[in-house]
Amino acid sequence: MNSTIPKTTSTQGPIAAAIYYLLNILLFPITAIGYVVMSASFIARRKSAVSGTALAPLTGRWLLHNLGTRTDEPANRLMMAMSGFSVSLTLGPMVLAHRMSGYVPNAYRYPFQGEITLGNQGGARQTFYDNIVEQYLPAVPQFVILGAGFDTRALRLKGRPQYATVRSFEIDTPATLAYKRGKLAQAGIDASGVTFVPADFEQEDWLARLTAAGFNLSQPALFIWEGVTPYLDQAAVKDTLRKIASTAQGSIVAFDYFTSEVLESQAFAMRSVRASLSAGGEPLKFGVDSTPPLRERIAELLQSCGLSLSEQRTLGQEIGGRRAWGGFAIALVK
């Protein structure tokens, strides 16, 4: 992990934790009001076809920044431009409790350590993808964020010499990208180093649109595909992987995914996740076959699409009849 990312010193003992959680309990009425306001704005965005699930990763990055564990000024400014008032109400008490106690919850420590669960996998993804960027991007001339949502990684490259010649692209639906670009301008964030490519993965040829926007098929690229595969149908997932496989040798794709366990399990937690996402208009559609061992299932999927599995992290235990619920993967174009 990049050792230059500044982090604040936090107190993680039981007294600090007790103060932190007590303050959050006392300030809960403010949090509840903020949640209502934020939910109303979420519904309004969904009516305009702007992705609602894209807000969760941005919220996580905003918290990492404001809890002092991972600097991300573009995320901080973009979040405030999008939902400043509701963010201050909903998340402000957490930030205040941190500043008064010095405590940071496990899910927002950076780099992430410990067991990854459904509840904290959003935080774990930040460390995973940041590591990918630091490891692979200096060696390739192109950076593509698929289903970018409100990602700010391309914006954070500005001013870093090792990425001075990298060309960055973001692909997402027209409505989401238009909304994001408007909020970036409102926040005064310079996005001139990013080429925005509107495309719907399930309905359009995103690679054709990407090349039309200046992507060079003869040069390798790093593709980041964060938090997207569960919301696409199987045909779109495989089509996207095949399109990546058709790019230059040396290209890399990093992505995360759920398994069929999340889509089919009748456990309360899984049913709650599915119901919440369906209510928000973005239901879960795709999961990798969860038959153990998961590493073999993901390798088979990638091989069928012309890609080679490089690294894989299984999320969940595959022992005692249990099945994994997800994973992180890195694949190569050879």
Secondary structure, 3 states (H helix, E strand, C coil): CCCCCCCCCCCCCHHHHHHHHHHHHHCHHHHHHHHHHHHHHHHHHHHCCCCCCCHHHHHHHHHHHHCCCCCCHHHHHHHHHHHHHHHHHHCHHHHHHHHHHCCCCHHHCCCCCCCCCCCCHHHHHHHHHHHHHHHHHHHCCEEEEECCCCCCHHHHCCCCHHHCCCEEEEEECHHHHHHHHHHHHHCCCCCCCEEEEECCCCCCCHHHHHHHCCCCCCCCEEEEECCCHHHCCHHHHHHHHHHHHCCCCCCEEEEEEEEHHHHHCCCHHHHHHHHHHHHCCCCCCCCECCCCCHHHHHHHHHHHCCCEEEEEEEECCCCCCCCCCEEEEEEECC
